[in-house]
Amino acid sequence: MKILIAEDDSASRLILQISLSPLGETHTVVNGKEAVEAFKMALFTGRPFDLICLDVMMPEMDGREALRQIRQVEKEFGLEGSAETRIIMTTALDDPKTVVDSFYRGGATSYLVKPIRKNSLLEELAKIGLRGKGEGIRFERDPGHEEGFDHR
């Protein structure tokens, strides 16, 4: 699986990278503009991303605008419906407007509220139909901290 992590917060970026690297090839960027460019480059070279984790709030270009542009590029390439890249929006914000704008209106595949836990992230990947080379990998649950994770 080829994965792009777009996250401006270094701690969150590292957590996602550590959680996802056993599942495949991970690439990281720190803003929405870089995410769109990385997506285009991967598509143009014939090695598109299978998954993009896209933070909602980033400098230069936020995740919602990056999502809009990525989906537009996919349409131009004729990639719609099940051919679209799986995109999980991540954010520390848990307000209904952010959920509606990013997930429902924006065309994201899934939506996760930080802090993101390894097991919950892997469960979400299974829900959206993604499997990596590390499919059998299981992380131990941290039962005292599971309440900090939410998925929509």
N, C-alpha and C positions, 0 to 999 in steps of 0.2 A: 504494500500500500504506500502511496506517495502522499505526504501530508504537509500542508502549509499552516504554520502558526503565525497569526498576525496579532501581536500583543505588545503594547508599549511598556507595560510594567514588567520589569526584569524578573521578579519573583514569580508572577503568574506565568510568564513565558517559560521559565525553567520548569515549573511544575508540569505544564502541558508537555514540554519536550521530554521530560523524564517519563511521564506516563505513556506517551505515544511512541517513543523511539523503539521499544521492543516490537511494535506492530509494523514497522516499515521505515522508510526513508523520510526524515523530517527536515523541513526548511523553516527558518524563522525570519520574520520581518517585524519592524517596529511601528508601522503606520499603514493606513488604508491605501495610500498612494503606492507604496512599495508592494502591498498585497496584490493590487490590480496588475501592476507591472510583472510580478512574479507569475501570476496566473496566466497572463497573456503569453509570456515567454514559454511557459510549460506547454501551453496549448499549441503554440506555433511550432515548437520543436517535436511535437507528437508524443510528449510525455506529460499528459495533464495530471493534475492533482486529483486524488480520489476523495480527499477530505480537506476542508479548510476550517480552522478554528479562528473566528474573526471577532475580535473585541469590538464592542459597540463604540466606546469612547477612546479615540486615539488622535494624536496630533496630525496636522496637514490634511488628512481626509479621514472622517470617522468611518466606522464600520458599516453604518447604514448606506452611506454613499458608495463605499467600496462594493458592498453587496449588490447595489443597483447596477453599478458598472460591470461587475462580473456577470450578472445575469443577462445584461445587454449583449456582451461579447458572446456568451453562449448562444443567444438567439441568432446572432449574426452567423454563427458557425452551424446553426441548425441543431443545437443541443438543447432539447427541452424535455420536460417530464422526467422519465427515469434516466435519461442520458445526462441530466444536470449533475454538476459536482455537488456532493453532500457538503453543506455549509452549516456549521454549528456556531451560532452567535453566542458570545460570552460577555457578561457584564456584572458589575457590582450593583447595578441598579435593579430594583425589583418593583418598578412601578408599571401599572397597566399600559400607559402610553408607550413606553419603551418596548414592551412585549408586542403590542399591536403593530407598531411601526417597523420593528425589526423582523419579527417572525411572520405574522400573518400577512401584512402588506408587502413586506420586503422580499418574501420568497425564500427565507432561510429554511433549511431542512429541520433544524432543531434549535433549541434555546436553553442555555445553562446559566444559572446565577452563581457567581463566585461566593465563597471559595469552592473550587472544583475538587472533588475527591477522585482518586484513581479508579476505584471500583465502580463508582457511579458513572464516570466517563466511559468506561468499558461497557457498562450495561447500556448506555445511550447509543454507543456505536453499534451494538447488536440490534437495538431497536430500529435503527435506520439502515440496517442491512449491510454493514461493513465488517469485514473480517480481514485480519492481517496475517503475516507469517507467524506471529506470536499468538494465534487464536487460542491456544490452550493455556496461555499465561493467566494466572490468577494472583491478584494482590490481596493481602490480608486486609480485612475491614478494620477501620478505626471506629468502633461503635460509639465512642464518646463524642465524635465530631460529625456524624452523618447529618445532623440537623442543619448544618450550614450549607447543604447542597440542595438545589431545587432544579428540576427540569420541567420544561413545558412541552 
